[in-house]
Amino acid sequence: MHRSTETVSRNFHLVLNVVLRLHTLLFKKPEPIPANSTDDRWKWFKNCLGALNGTYIKVHMPADDILGIGQGKMKSPTNVLGVCTPNM
């Protein structure tokens, strides 16, 4: 079934507005790392909400799936960004 982009956009915005109104119920407010933290992994991040790290990964793909962005050896580069809090 085909929907017009105007219909999809209108309904997407309706759902988004509901989520925004319910954000206090749906989303938990993060707690910063306490200044007196003794956890060896997290004591360096005092007053931070979490840790953020990125890495570059070579992804092996079938030749048919590479859309001209590959490096000629059936590999496609991608960047991965990871975020975590002390309670994961």
MARPATOR-243435 format. One record per atom (N, C-alpha, C, O, CB): x, y, z; atom name; residue in three letters. Coordinates in nm, 2 decimals. Glycine has a CB too. Example, Ala and Ser with C-alpha at 12.3 -4.5 7.8 and 13.67 -1.06 7.14 Angstrom:
! MARPATOR-243435
NODE_x_y_z_atome_residu
NODE_1.32_-0.57_0.78_N_ALA
NODE_1.23_-0.45_0.78_CA_ALA
NODE_1.32_-0.33_0.78_C_ALA
NODE_1.42_-0.33_0.85_O_ALA
NODE_1.13_-0.45_0.90_CB_ALA
NODE_1.28_-0.22_0.71_N_SER
NODE_1.37_-0.11_0.71_CA_SER
NODE_1.29_0.00_0.79_C_SER
NODE_1.34_0.11_0.80_O_SER
NODE_1.41_-0.06_0.57_CB_SER
//
This chain:
! MARPATOR-243435
NODE_x_y_z_atome_residu
NODE_0.08_-0.12_0.00_N_MET
NODE_0.00_0.00_0.00_CA_MET
NODE_0.09_0.12_0.00_C_MET
NODE_0.19_0.13_0.07_O_MET
NODE_-0.10_0.00_0.12_CB_MET
NODE_0.06_0.22_-0.08_N_HIS
NODE_0.14_0.34_-0.09_CA_HIS
NODE_0.07_0.46_-0.02_C_HIS
NODE_-0.05_0.48_-0.03_O_HIS
NODE_0.15_0.38_-0.25_CB_HIS
NODE_0.15_0.53_0.06_N_ARG
NODE_0.11_0.64_0.14_CA_ARG
NODE_0.18_0.77_0.09_C_ARG
NODE_0.30_0.76_0.05_O_ARG
NODE_0.13_0.62_0.29_CB_ARG
NODE_0.11_0.88_0.08_N_SER
NODE_0.18_1.00_0.04_CA_SER
NODE_0.28_1.05_0.15_C_SER
NODE_0.26_1.01_0.27_O_SER
NODE_0.08_1.11_0.01_CB_SER
NODE_0.38_1.12_0.11_N_THR
NODE_0.48_1.17_0.21_CA_THR
NODE_0.41_1.26_0.31_C_THR
NODE_0.46_1.27_0.42_O_THR
NODE_0.60_1.23_0.14_CB_THR
NODE_0.31_1.33_0.27_N_GLU
NODE_0.24_1.42_0.36_CA_GLU
NODE_0.17_1.35_0.47_C_GLU
NODE_0.17_1.39_0.58_O_GLU
NODE_0.14_1.51_0.28_CB_GLU
NODE_0.11_1.23_0.43_N_THR
NODE_0.04_1.15_0.53_CA_THR
NODE_0.14_1.09_0.63_C_THR
NODE_0.12_1.09_0.75_O_THR
NODE_-0.04_1.04_0.46_CB_THR
NODE_0.25_1.04_0.58_N_VAL
NODE_0.36_0.98_0.67_CA_VAL
NODE_0.41_1.09_0.76_C_VAL
NODE_0.43_1.06_0.88_O_VAL
NODE_0.47_0.92_0.58_CB_VAL
NODE_0.44_1.20_0.70_N_SER
NODE_0.50_1.31_0.78_CA_SER
NODE_0.40_1.36_0.89_C_SER
NODE_0.44_1.38_1.01_O_SER
NODE_0.53_1.43_0.69_CB_SER
NODE_0.27_1.37_0.86_N_ARG
NODE_0.17_1.42_0.96_CA_ARG
NODE_0.16_1.32_1.07_C_ARG
NODE_0.16_1.36_1.19_O_ARG
NODE_0.04_1.44_0.89_CB_ARG
NODE_0.16_1.19_1.04_N_ASN
NODE_0.14_1.09_1.14_CA_ASN
NODE_0.27_1.07_1.23_C_ASN
NODE_0.26_1.05_1.35_O_ASN
NODE_0.11_0.95_1.08_CB_ASN
NODE_0.38_1.09_1.16_N_PHE
NODE_0.51_1.08_1.24_CA_PHE
NODE_0.52_1.19_1.34_C_PHE
NODE_0.55_1.17_1.45_O_PHE
NODE_0.63_1.09_1.14_CB_PHE
NODE_0.48_1.31_1.30_N_HIS
NODE_0.48_1.43_1.39_CA_HIS
NODE_0.37_1.41_1.50_C_HIS
NODE_0.40_1.46_1.61_O_HIS
NODE_0.45_1.56_1.31_CB_HIS
NODE_0.26_1.35_1.48_N_LEU
NODE_0.16_1.32_1.58_CA_LEU
NODE_0.23_1.23_1.69_C_LEU
NODE_0.21_1.26_1.81_O_LEU
NODE_0.04_1.26_1.52_CB_LEU
NODE_0.29_1.12_1.64_N_VAL
NODE_0.36_1.03_1.74_CA_VAL
NODE_0.47_1.10_1.81_C_VAL
NODE_0.48_1.08_1.93_O_VAL
NODE_0.41_0.90_1.66_CB_VAL
NODE_0.55_1.18_1.74_N_LEU
NODE_0.66_1.25_1.80_CA_LEU
NODE_0.61_1.35_1.91_C_LEU
NODE_0.67_1.35_2.02_O_LEU
NODE_0.74_1.33_1.70_CB_LEU
NODE_0.50_1.42_1.88_N_ASN
NODE_0.45_1.51_1.98_CA_ASN
NODE_0.40_1.43_2.11_C_ASN
NODE_0.41_1.49_2.22_O_ASN
NODE_0.33_1.59_1.92_CB_ASN
NODE_0.34_1.32_2.09_N_VAL
NODE_0.30_1.24_2.21_CA_VAL
NODE_0.42_1.19_2.29_C_VAL
NODE_0.42_1.20_2.41_O_VAL
NODE_0.22_1.11_2.16_CB_VAL
NODE_0.52_1.15_2.22_N_VAL
NODE_0.65_1.11_2.29_CA_VAL
NODE_0.71_1.22_2.37_C_VAL
NODE_0.75_1.21_2.48_O_VAL
NODE_0.75_1.05_2.19_CB_VAL
NODE_0.71_1.34_2.31_N_LEU
NODE_0.76_1.46_2.37_CA_LEU
NODE_0.68_1.50_2.50_C_LEU
NODE_0.74_1.54_2.60_O_LEU
NODE_0.77_1.58_2.28_CB_LEU
NODE_0.55_1.48_2.49_N_ARG
NODE_0.46_1.51_2.60_CA_ARG
NODE_0.48_1.41_2.72_C_ARG
NODE_0.47_1.45_2.83_O_ARG
NODE_0.32_1.52_2.56_CB_ARG
NODE_0.51_1.29_2.68_N_LEU
NODE_0.53_1.19_2.78_CA_LEU
NODE_0.68_1.16_2.82_C_LEU
NODE_0.71_1.06_2.89_O_LEU
NODE_0.47_1.06_2.73_CB_LEU
NODE_0.77_1.25_2.78_N_HIS
NODE_0.91_1.23_2.81_CA_HIS
NODE_0.94_1.20_2.95_C_HIS
NODE_1.04_1.13_2.98_O_HIS
NODE_0.99_1.34_2.75_CB_HIS
NODE_0.87_1.27_3.04_N_THR
NODE_0.91_1.25_3.19_CA_THR
NODE_0.87_1.11_3.23_C_THR
NODE_0.93_1.06_3.33_O_THR
NODE_0.83_1.35_3.27_CB_THR
NODE_0.78_1.04_3.17_N_LEU
NODE_0.74_0.91_3.20_CA_LEU
NODE_0.82_0.80_3.12_C_LEU
NODE_0.85_0.69_3.17_O_LEU
NODE_0.59_0.88_3.18_CB_LEU
NODE_0.86_0.84_3.00_N_LEU
NODE_0.93_0.74_2.91_CA_LEU
NODE_1.08_0.74_2.93_C_LEU
NODE_1.14_0.63_2.91_O_LEU
NODE_0.89_0.77_2.77_CB_LEU
NODE_1.14_0.85_2.97_N_PHE
NODE_1.28_0.86_2.97_CA_PHE
NODE_1.33_0.88_3.11_C_PHE
NODE_1.27_0.96_3.18_O_PHE
NODE_1.33_0.96_2.88_CB_PHE
NODE_1.44_0.81_3.15_N_LYS
NODE_1.49_0.83_3.28_CA_LYS
NODE_1.60_0.94_3.27_C_LYS
NODE_1.69_0.93_3.18_O_LYS
NODE_1.55_0.70_3.34_CB_LYS
NODE_1.60_1.03_3.37_N_LYS
NODE_1.70_1.14_3.37_CA_LYS
NODE_1.83_1.08_3.42_C_LYS
NODE_1.83_1.02_3.53_O_LYS
NODE_1.65_1.26_3.46_CB_LYS
NODE_1.94_1.10_3.34_N_PRO
NODE_2.07_1.04_3.39_CA_PRO
NODE_2.12_1.11_3.51_C_PRO
NODE_2.11_1.23_3.52_O_PRO
NODE_2.17_1.04_3.27_CB_PRO
NODE_2.19_1.03_3.59_N_GLU
NODE_2.26_1.09_3.71_CA_GLU
NODE_2.41_1.10_3.68_C_GLU
NODE_2.46_1.00_3.63_O_GLU
NODE_2.23_1.00_3.84_CB_GLU
NODE_2.47_1.21_3.71_N_PRO
NODE_2.61_1.22_3.69_CA_PRO
NODE_2.69_1.13_3.78_C_PRO
NODE_2.64_1.09_3.89_O_PRO
NODE_2.66_1.37_3.70_CB_PRO
NODE_2.81_1.10_3.74_N_ILE
NODE_2.90_1.02_3.83_CA_ILE
NODE_2.94_1.10_3.95_C_ILE
NODE_2.98_1.22_3.94_O_ILE
NODE_3.03_0.98_3.75_CB_ILE
NODE_2.92_1.05_4.07_N_PRO
NODE_2.94_1.13_4.19_CA_PRO
NODE_3.09_1.16_4.21_C_PRO
NODE_3.18_1.09_4.17_O_PRO
NODE_2.89_1.05_4.32_CB_PRO
NODE_3.11_1.28_4.27_N_ALA
NODE_3.25_1.32_4.29_CA_ALA
NODE_3.33_1.23_4.38_C_ALA
NODE_3.45_1.22_4.37_O_ALA
NODE_3.25_1.47_4.35_CB_ALA
NODE_3.26_1.16_4.47_N_ASN
NODE_3.33_1.07_4.56_CA_ASN
NODE_3.33_0.92_4.51_C_ASN
NODE_3.34_0.83_4.59_O_ASN
NODE_3.27_1.08_4.70_CB_ASN
NODE_3.31_0.90_4.38_N_SER
NODE_3.31_0.76_4.33_CA_SER
NODE_3.44_0.69_4.35_C_SER
NODE_3.55_0.75_4.33_O_SER
NODE_3.27_0.77_4.17_CB_SER
NODE_3.43_0.56_4.39_N_THR
NODE_3.55_0.48_4.41_CA_THR
NODE_3.56_0.37_4.31_C_THR
NODE_3.66_0.30_4.31_O_THR
NODE_3.54_0.42_4.55_CB_THR
NODE_3.47_0.36_4.22_N_ASP
NODE_3.47_0.26_4.11_CA_ASP
NODE_3.59_0.29_4.02_C_ASP
NODE_3.59_0.40_3.96_O_ASP
NODE_3.34_0.26_4.03_CB_ASP
NODE_3.68_0.20_4.01_N_ASP
NODE_3.81_0.23_3.93_CA_ASP
NODE_3.78_0.26_3.78_C_ASP
NODE_3.85_0.33_3.72_O_ASP
NODE_3.90_0.11_3.93_CB_ASP
NODE_3.67_0.21_3.73_N_ARG
NODE_3.63_0.24_3.59_CA_ARG
NODE_3.57_0.37_3.57_C_ARG
NODE_3.58_0.43_3.46_O_ARG
NODE_3.54_0.13_3.53_CB_ARG
NODE_3.50_0.43_3.67_N_TRP
NODE_3.42_0.55_3.65_CA_TRP
NODE_3.47_0.67_3.73_C_TRP
NODE_3.42_0.78_3.71_O_TRP
NODE_3.28_0.52_3.69_CB_TRP
NODE_3.57_0.65_3.82_N_LYS
NODE_3.61_0.76_3.91_CA_LYS
NODE_3.67_0.87_3.83_C_LYS
NODE_3.68_0.99_3.88_O_LYS
NODE_3.71_0.71_4.02_CB_LYS
NODE_3.72_0.85_3.71_N_TRP
NODE_3.78_0.95_3.62_CA_TRP
NODE_3.68_1.03_3.55_C_TRP
NODE_3.71_1.14_3.49_O_TRP
NODE_3.87_0.88_3.52_CB_TRP
NODE_3.55_1.00_3.56_N_PHE
NODE_3.44_1.07_3.49_CA_PHE
NODE_3.35_1.15_3.58_C_PHE
NODE_3.23_1.16_3.56_O_PHE
NODE_3.36_0.97_3.41_CB_PHE
NODE_3.41_1.20_3.69_N_LYS
NODE_3.33_1.28_3.79_CA_LYS
NODE_3.25_1.38_3.72_C_LYS
NODE_3.30_1.46_3.64_O_LYS
NODE_3.42_1.34_3.90_CB_LYS
NODE_3.12_1.39_3.76_N_ASN
NODE_3.02_1.49_3.71_CA_ASN
NODE_2.98_1.47_3.57_C_ASN
NODE_2.91_1.55_3.51_O_ASN
NODE_3.07_1.63_3.73_CB_ASN
NODE_3.03_1.36_3.50_N_CYS
NODE_2.99_1.32_3.37_CA_CYS
NODE_2.86_1.23_3.37_C_CYS
NODE_2.84_1.17_3.47_O_CYS
NODE_3.10_1.26_3.29_CB_CYS
NODE_2.79_1.23_3.26_N_LEU
NODE_2.67_1.15_3.26_CA_LEU
NODE_2.70_1.01_3.21_C_LEU
NODE_2.62_0.92_3.22_O_LEU
NODE_2.57_1.21_3.17_CB_LEU
NODE_2.82_0.99_3.15_N_GLY
NODE_2.86_0.86_3.09_CA_GLY
NODE_2.99_0.87_3.01_C_GLY
NODE_3.06_0.97_3.02_O_GLY
NODE_2.75_0.80_3.01_CB_GLY
NODE_3.02_0.77_2.94_N_ALA
NODE_3.14_0.77_2.85_CA_ALA
NODE_3.10_0.75_2.71_C_ALA
NODE_3.00_0.68_2.68_O_ALA
NODE_3.24_0.66_2.90_CB_ALA
NODE_3.17_0.80_2.62_N_LEU
NODE_3.15_0.80_2.48_CA_LEU
NODE_3.28_0.76_2.40_C_LEU
NODE_3.38_0.82_2.43_O_LEU
NODE_3.09_0.94_2.42_CB_LEU
NODE_3.27_0.67_2.31_N_ASN
NODE_3.39_0.63_2.24_CA_ASN
NODE_3.35_0.58_2.10_C_ASN
NODE_3.24_0.53_2.08_O_ASN
NODE_3.46_0.51_2.31_CB_ASN
NODE_3.44_0.61_2.00_N_GLY
NODE_3.41_0.57_1.87_CA_GLY
NODE_3.52_0.49_1.81_C_GLY
NODE_3.63_0.49_1.86_O_GLY
NODE_3.39_0.70_1.78_CB_GLY
NODE_3.49_0.40_1.71_N_THR
NODE_3.59_0.32_1.65_CA_THR
NODE_3.56_0.30_1.51_C_THR
NODE_3.44_0.31_1.47_O_THR
NODE_3.61_0.19_1.73_CB_THR
NODE_3.66_0.27_1.43_N_TYR
NODE_3.64_0.24_1.29_CA_TYR
NODE_3.65_0.09_1.27_C_TYR
NODE_3.74_0.02_1.32_O_TYR
NODE_3.76_0.31_1.20_CB_TYR
NODE_3.55_0.03_1.19_N_ILE
NODE_3.54_-0.11_1.17_CA_ILE
NODE_3.53_-0.14_1.02_C_ILE
NODE_3.45_-0.08_0.95_O_ILE
NODE_3.42_-0.17_1.25_CB_ILE
NODE_3.61_-0.23_0.97_N_LYS
NODE_3.60_-0.28_0.84_CA_LYS
NODE_3.49_-0.39_0.83_C_LYS
NODE_3.50_-0.49_0.91_O_LYS
NODE_3.74_-0.33_0.78_CB_LYS
NODE_3.39_-0.37_0.75_N_VAL
NODE_3.28_-0.47_0.74_CA_VAL
NODE_3.30_-0.54_0.61_C_VAL
NODE_3.31_-0.48_0.50_O_VAL
NODE_3.14_-0.40_0.75_CB_VAL
NODE_3.30_-0.67_0.62_N_HIS
NODE_3.31_-0.76_0.50_CA_HIS
NODE_3.17_-0.78_0.44_C_HIS
NODE_3.08_-0.82_0.52_O_HIS
NODE_3.38_-0.89_0.53_CB_HIS
NODE_3.15_-0.75_0.31_N_MET
NODE_3.02_-0.76_0.26_CA_MET
NODE_3.03_-0.83_0.12_C_MET
NODE_3.13_-0.83_0.06_O_MET
NODE_2.95_-0.62_0.24_CB_MET
NODE_2.92_-0.89_0.07_N_PRO
NODE_2.92_-0.94_-0.06_CA_PRO
NODE_2.93_-0.83_-0.16_C_PRO
NODE_2.88_-0.72_-0.14_O_PRO
NODE_2.79_-1.02_-0.09_CB_PRO
NODE_2.99_-0.85_-0.27_N_ALA
NODE_3.02_-0.75_-0.37_CA_ALA
NODE_2.89_-0.68_-0.42_C_ALA
NODE_2.90_-0.56_-0.45_O_ALA
NODE_3.09_-0.81_-0.49_CB_ALA
NODE_2.78_-0.75_-0.43_N_ASP
NODE_2.66_-0.70_-0.48_CA_ASP
NODE_2.60_-0.59_-0.38_C_ASP
NODE_2.52_-0.51_-0.42_O_ASP
NODE_2.56_-0.81_-0.50_CB_ASP
NODE_2.64_-0.60_-0.25_N_ASP
NODE_2.58_-0.51_-0.15_CA_ASP
NODE_2.66_-0.39_-0.14_C_ASP
NODE_2.61_-0.29_-0.07_O_ASP
NODE_2.57_-0.58_-0.02_CB_ASP
NODE_2.78_-0.38_-0.19_N_ILE
NODE_2.86_-0.26_-0.18_CA_ILE
NODE_2.82_-0.16_-0.29_C_ILE
NODE_2.83_-0.19_-0.41_O_ILE
NODE_3.01_-0.29_-0.19_CB_ILE
NODE_2.77_-0.05_-0.25_N_LEU
NODE_2.71_0.05_-0.35_CA_LEU
NODE_2.82_0.15_-0.39_C_LEU
NODE_2.79_0.27_-0.37_O_LEU
NODE_2.59_0.12_-0.28_CB_LEU
NODE_2.93_0.11_-0.44_N_GLY
NODE_3.03_0.21_-0.49_CA_GLY
NODE_3.11_0.27_-0.38_C_GLY
NODE_3.19_0.36_-0.41_O_GLY
NODE_2.96_0.31_-0.57_CB_GLY
NODE_3.09_0.23_-0.25_N_ILE
NODE_3.16_0.30_-0.15_CA_ILE
NODE_3.27_0.21_-0.09_C_ILE
NODE_3.35_0.25_0.00_O_ILE
NODE_3.07_0.34_-0.03_CB_ILE
NODE_3.28_0.09_-0.15_N_GLY
NODE_3.38_-0.01_-0.10_CA_GLY
NODE_3.52_0.03_-0.14_C_GLY
NODE_3.54_0.13_-0.21_O_GLY
NODE_3.35_-0.14_-0.15_CB_GLY
NODE_3.62_-0.04_-0.09_N_GLN
NODE_3.76_-0.01_-0.12_CA_GLN
NODE_3.81_-0.11_-0.22_C_GLN
NODE_3.94_-0.13_-0.22_O_GLN
NODE_3.84_-0.02_0.01_CB_GLN
NODE_3.73_-0.17_-0.30_N_GLY
NODE_3.77_-0.26_-0.40_CA_GLY
NODE_3.80_-0.40_-0.35_C_GLY
NODE_3.84_-0.49_-0.44_O_GLY
NODE_3.89_-0.21_-0.46_CB_GLY
NODE_3.80_-0.43_-0.23_N_LYS
NODE_3.83_-0.57_-0.17_CA_LYS
NODE_3.71_-0.62_-0.09_C_LYS
NODE_3.73_-0.69_0.01_O_LYS
NODE_3.95_-0.56_-0.08_CB_LYS
NODE_3.59_-0.59_-0.14_N_MET
NODE_3.47_-0.63_-0.07_CA_MET
NODE_3.46_-0.60_0.08_C_MET
NODE_3.41_-0.67_0.16_O_MET
NODE_3.45_-0.78_-0.08_CB_MET
NODE_3.52_-0.48_0.11_N_LYS
NODE_3.52_-0.43_0.25_CA_LYS
NODE_3.45_-0.29_0.24_C_LYS
NODE_3.47_-0.21_0.15_O_LYS
NODE_3.66_-0.42_0.31_CB_LYS
NODE_3.37_-0.26_0.34_N_SER
NODE_3.31_-0.13_0.34_CA_SER
NODE_3.34_-0.07_0.48_C_SER
NODE_3.31_-0.14_0.58_O_SER
NODE_3.15_-0.14_0.32_CB_SER
NODE_3.39_0.05_0.49_N_PRO
NODE_3.42_0.10_0.62_CA_PRO
NODE_3.30_0.16_0.69_C_PRO
NODE_3.21_0.21_0.62_O_PRO
NODE_3.53_0.21_0.61_CB_PRO
NODE_3.29_0.15_0.82_N_THR
NODE_3.19_0.21_0.90_CA_THR
NODE_3.24_0.26_1.03_C_THR
NODE_3.34_0.20_1.08_O_THR
NODE_3.07_0.11_0.92_CB_THR
NODE_3.18_0.36_1.08_N_ASN
NODE_3.22_0.41_1.22_CA_ASN
NODE_3.11_0.37_1.32_C_ASN
NODE_2.99_0.37_1.29_O_ASN
NODE_3.24_0.56_1.22_CB_ASN
NODE_3.15_0.33_1.43_N_VAL
NODE_3.06_0.29_1.54_CA_VAL
NODE_3.08_0.38_1.66_C_VAL
NODE_3.20_0.40_1.70_O_VAL
NODE_3.08_0.14_1.58_CB_VAL
NODE_2.98_0.43_1.71_N_LEU
NODE_2.98_0.52_1.83_CA_LEU
NODE_2.91_0.45_1.94_C_LEU
NODE_2.80_0.41_1.93_O_LEU
NODE_2.92_0.66_1.80_CB_LEU
NODE_2.98_0.43_2.06_N_GLY
NODE_2.93_0.36_2.17_CA_GLY
NODE_2.91_0.45_2.29_C_GLY
NODE_3.00_0.53_2.32_O_GLY
NODE_3.01_0.24_2.21_CB_GLY
NODE_2.80_0.45_2.36_N_VAL
NODE_2.77_0.53_2.48_CA_VAL
NODE_2.73_0.44_2.59_C_VAL
NODE_2.65_0.35_2.56_O_VAL
NODE_2.67_0.64_2.45_CB_VAL
NODE_2.78_0.46_2.71_N_CYS
NODE_2.73_0.38_2.82_CA_CYS
NODE_2.74_0.45_2.95_C_CYS
NODE_2.81_0.55_2.96_O_CYS
NODE_2.81_0.25_2.83_CB_CYS
NODE_2.66_0.41_3.04_N_THR
NODE_2.65_0.47_3.18_CA_THR
NODE_2.70_0.36_3.27_C_THR
NODE_2.72_0.24_3.23_O_THR
NODE_2.51_0.52_3.21_CB_THR
NODE_2.73_0.39_3.40_N_PRO
NODE_2.78_0.29_3.49_CA_PRO
NODE_2.69_0.17_3.50_C_PRO
NODE_2.74_0.06_3.53_O_PRO
NODE_2.79_0.35_3.63_CB_PRO
NODE_2.56_0.19_3.49_N_ASN
NODE_2.47_0.07_3.49_CA_ASN
NODE_2.44_0.01_3.36_C_ASN
NODE_2.34_-0.07_3.34_O_ASN
NODE_2.33_0.11_3.56_CB_ASN
NODE_2.52_0.04_3.26_N_MET
NODE_2.51_0.00_3.12_CA_MET
NODE_2.38_0.02_3.06_C_MET
NODE_2.36_-0.01_2.94_O_MET
NODE_2.54_-0.15_3.12_CB_MET
//
